Amino acid sequence: MSIKFNVNGFPYEVQAADYAPDTTINAFLREHLHLTATKYMCLEGGCGSCVCVIRRRHPVTQEVQSRAANSCLTLLNTCDDAEIMTDEGLGNQLSGYHPIQKRLAQLNGTQCGYCSPGFVMNMYGLLEQHRGQVSMSQVEDAFGGNICRCTGYRPILDAMKSFAVDSNIEVPAECVDIEDSFELLCPRTGQSCRGSCSRPPLRDQGGSHWYWPKSLTELFGALSQVANGELYMLVAGNTAHGVYRRPRDIRHFIDVNMVPELRQYSIETDHLLLGGNVTLTDAMQVFLLAAKRPGFEYCAQLWQHFNLIANVPVRNNGTLAGNISIKKQHFEFPSDVFITFEALDVHVLVYDNPSTQRVMNLLSYLSDTTSKLVLGGFILKAYPKDRFLFRSYKILPRAQNVHAYVNAGFLIEWQDIQRRIVHSARICFGNIRPEYIHDDQLEQLLPGRDLYDPATVAQIFQQLPASLQPEERPPEASPEYRQLLACSLLYKFLLATAPKERVRERFRTGGLLLERPLSSGSQSFETIKKNYPVTQPVQKLEGLIQCSGEAMYMNDLLTTSNAVHCAFVTAKRVGATIEQIDPSAALQCKGVVAFYSAKDIPGSNNFVLMDQFSPEVDEIFAGGRVKYFDQPLGVIAALTHDTAVYAATLVVVTYARDQRKIYTTMNQVLAEKQTDRIVSKSKDPVEPLKMPPLAPGDVLGRGILELESQYHFTMEPQTTIVVPLDNILQVYCATQWMDCTQGAIAHMLGVTVNSIQLQVRRVGGAYGAKVTRCNLVACATALVASKLRRPARFVQTIESMMETLGKRWACRSDYEFRARANGSIIMLSNNYYEDAGCNLNENVVDFLTLPILRNVYNLTDSNYRTQGSAIRTDAPSSTWCRAPGSAEGIAMTETALEHIAFTCQLDPADVRLVNLQPGNKMVQLLPKFLASTEYRKRRDQINLFNSQNRWRKRGLGLALMSFPLNTTVAFNYPVTVAIYHEDGSVVISHGGIEIGQGVNTKAAQVAAFVLGVPLDHVRVEASNTVSGANSMLTANSMTSEMIGLAVRKACDTLNKRLAPLKERLGPRATWVQVLQAAFLQSVFLVATESYRLGDIPNYNIFGLSLTELELDILTGNHLIRRVDILEDAGDSLSPHIDVGQVEGAFVMGLGYYLTEHLVYDRQTGQILTNRTWNYHPPGAKDIPIDFRIELLQKSPNPVGFMRSKATGEPALCLAVGALFAMQHAIQSARSDAGLPREWVRLGAPTTPETVVLNSGSQVEAFALQ
């Protein structure tokens, strides 16, 4: 059958048999139509970079519905008669930009830009779905499925909320186009692609069949083609693939989207019928209609719960029957549809054939083994609200788009009109253990009892813990937490529903869930008009093309059709030697071209350059003993990405029986005193401080701070494309350090460096992940390209990146202190350890952590001792991650100060004030900051709130920072500036890399200022290893300033050359006249300059943050109510960019301290959290509700370039204040629980589990009075 659909207004017709049966829209758009605005990263509907909009006709109502969809999940063959809209079709350079694209760029909502098209299309889908009528809260709620690692979300949400009907967002006058209002919903079509696809399709010879039934009869006709034992799949949204990967051997795909019987719904007086194939979004719309009818008021609660399932594009396409089918196949799946429906005793309508239907309850359906049973619909009963009470709960690790720690549904039927005596009860919990759904004992206990009677409540909480018994199932949260949480949810239900007079006033807020109001922010900074466009808050240079998807990233480059795709084969036995690798099964796989391993490398098996940062070899492929779980041992090259990834699993590896004991954690190394693995610079033990005897009032204490690792989570995967050209390799690599990547490839191939040429236009997020770790992929790709002499492309999957690559250095600090009664430090000692992984490359211990430890405090040789050690573990070599070593250093010292304040029972601000280093800039800054944030008043208000609320607590956390910027590693940053005589336009090429930090915009601002030309006359071209040869790494927040300085040098040179002509032609000569005269006199209009070591000396960046949060002590969830940040950016070169850097770094820090939890199997070293399903960076509703940023005014940097300071990393260090706010809140809960007053060890990450297990809640003590 042929499938007909439109893409951006152009018609296409494809033969289903010409494509692999599981080809996604994303693959079709990118690989066949070459429409690359639609990106991908996670390939499971969890990151949002792949969102497009799909319009289709509803088979029942016949209305055309517009919905945002994840193109990485939606299968091409389900798109018959659909209209697909992508970002470049929404607006582009040719046809003009769409208002959403313009607004996002104008309000500074893009940094690296990789996620921007997904945000734009999600917003467009929302507006189309609601015909342009959306509220700000709907907008803020809609982005749970879009991850942005750069911006911290605030400017993105502002841009999107500005389109809401109730918007109060201030939009600068120049951003409001007259045509914007009516153009919002009628995009002009881009003329970028016509006719049929340019790439010949591959016929699917795998024997798979697709069917497109248009009725229930045709559906069973299709099922009759399925032979016994053959796998088939009823395809609707295909969203289940985001949780459990589809088996490869499915033979029959049946698209059920156009079967009207499965898409119907009806609301009757005694029941509500929802067709099995109703999407979650459509079900939610039905719930809103039904909730207005008597007996169905509970549907409002269902709407609330369904709003927490996955994210908008997944709910738009995932269906009720699809969700329950996952539960049927994988009983451990914590389905929210199932737990709410089971609590409500929802029955299912099933078809054995088109004319035979039967009704059964959900649990019977899940255990029914009838083959080819079709789930036709769900029957929800009426529950009059005077006789029934329903509530459901879902507790998540972050605000949105995560499966539940525990979910629950409770339905009570009353016996009496006073709603006290229970007639029957359904008490259901999810994600405890697969066989436990109903609490049978409680369901038997409650009938005939007064639900809110103290004796009943006491009996409930004596009984419940014993029957829960959660199973251990990493990476899920611990059984202890899940048990306590389940009990807490039932307690919350009782608190929320009991008559007011039966609940103690302090307990009442415990019945409520945390409700997040709309977020907002403020940004204040100064600009210096005489320096414009420098210091001017200008729009990012490539902002618009990023928002329209026209900005090109590595994987958007087209290669010839003979290109191969690569994937790593990895080792699974750490500490054993590889004896043999047998790739024969993989090589027999259709489409596989080659396999290469260590023995095929002609030069050195090492992907780093041996230098001061990397003194040890980092193997490309394991050559002998395996150093860590999933260490690459070879690479597969195949005709498609999917084939390469699959074939890599077929390679058979034989290991010698010489496996040695492995050490996967620092604590294991320290506990077993493995001294050969503990490496410190100074071999001598640190001499202890001589201590006077304790004076009256002196305090002493000790503590341990543990900071686990963090995954960089770049939205653009590790990507390299290598094209053999003449006798060189042209390399396109997402790298932060071209020189290092170029050298590593050359040494690996044993060729001269000039035969490897790199070009890097931009990188989609880096944060340190692409300094050296990118070279692993780069070397493997170059090896394949050079062996096969054909283009090779390697885009790592998220699983592969999280398994094979090193992350942030984990850290442990063992500290001890003595202090006077006023908190002044007599002695502080800190022994700290940082986890190096399998080698000591990129060691942060002495290079980055040690210099920051004294922070702003009066810590001298007479009262301070510290020693740092790197610890070798059997894990991937740790690497630099935004504020490497320094975030940990600030956290260690700030934690010690906080602990001293706690021990002295003093206000943490006062202890900081008394310990500030005399003469330090913080002596002026801190008192002003405390005053401007109303610190004292707010702390009093919080303490009052805490005294009035038992289960809700607030906290306030202060953090100070002096961030030393080390410029001694910056040797060269070459820059070329050229002026074109024809029209006076300017082009710049430099050796830095645009990674989202705005280096190109700042470079253009500097050139425009120094040359005196308009900013729109300046362009910045891609970086390369000819004009950018020998350039240092783009890292350490310093590159923008250094490139800016080199640009100024080059422009000064050009001005000097032009000066005699300007003088001769007089002041009336235009810029173009001067240049044309210069050209005719052979004046060289190209200048090359470089930043040189020492051009900018070291300096310090000061910052303060105050974080206020609120905790739900029963669940561990939190809301960050307000954050104030004051950062010293000198004279900001580009204030919008610098504010964005501060916000983004801080939010990444919130992820580090609160939500991002890496879980490993400690026996084998395998990572268990390797994708978006189980690793959780912050989302749009995890950011501060009130986010206030101030760049310190009237504070020029005397040694900085144009008196500016770096901003990329420091603010991440300030997020540690969230932990201190947590401590403040938890201490109040512990006091209420009657626990002795003692310091609670909170580290990174402090998850809801940490909060609940440290708050002292005792289930037996749960009571209403």
Secondary structure, DSSP 8 states (H G I E B T S, - for coil): -EEEEEETTEEEEEEGGGS-TT-BHHHIIIIIS---SS--SSSSSSS-TTEEEEEEE-TTT--EEEEEEETTTSBGGG-TT-EEE-HHHH-BTTTB--HHHHHHHHTT--SS-SSHHHHHHHHHHHHHHTTT---HHHHHHTTTT---SSS-SHHHHHHHHTTSTT------GGG--TTHHHHTT------S--SS-SS------S--EEE--SSHHHHHHHHTTS-TT-EEEEESS-GGGGTS---TTEEEEEE-TT-GGGT-EEE-SSEEEEETT-BHHHHHHHHHHHTTSTT-TTHHHHHHHHTTSS-HHHHHH-BHHHHHHHHHH-TT---HHHHHHHHTT-EEEEEEETTEEEEEEHHHHHH---TT-EEEEEEEE---TTTEEEEEEEE-SSSSS---SEEEEEEEEESSTTS-BEEEEEEEEEEEETTEEE-HHHHHHSTTSBTT-HHHHHHHHHHHHHHH-----TTS--HHHHHHHHHHHHHHHHHHHS-GGGS-GGGGGGGS-------EEEEE----GGGTTTTS----TTHHHHHTT-S--GGGS---TT-EEEEEEE---TT-BEEEEE-HHHHTSTTEEEEEEGGG-SS-S-SS--SSS--S---SS--SB--STT-EEEEEEESSHHHHHHHHTT-EEEE-S-------SHHHHHHTT-GGGEE-S--S-----------TT-EEEEEEEEE-------SS--EEEEEEETTEEEEEE--S-HHHHHHHHHHHHT--GGGEEEEES--S--TTTTTSTHHHHHHHHHHHHHHHTS-EEEE--HHHHHHHS--S--EEEEEEEEE-TT--EEEEEEEEEEEEETS-TT--IIIIIGGGTTTTB---TTTEEEEEEEEE-SSS-----SSTTHHHHHHHHHHHHHHHHHHHT--HHHHHHHHB-TT-THHHHHHHHHHHTTHHHHHHHHHHHHHH-SSEEEEEEEEEEEEEE--TT--EEEEEEEE-TTT--EEEEESS--SSS-HHHHHHHHHHHHHT--GGGEEE--EETTTTTT---S-TT-HHHHHHHHHHHHHHHHHHHHHHHHHHH-TT--HHHHHHHHHHTT---EEEEEEETTSS--EEEEEEEEEEEEEETTT--EEEEEEEEEE--BS-SSHHHHHHHHHHHHHHHHIIIII----B-TTT--BS--STTT-----TTSS-SEEEEEE-SS---TTSGGGB---SSHHHHGGGHHHHHHHHHHHHHHHHTT---------B---HHHHHHHTT--GGG----
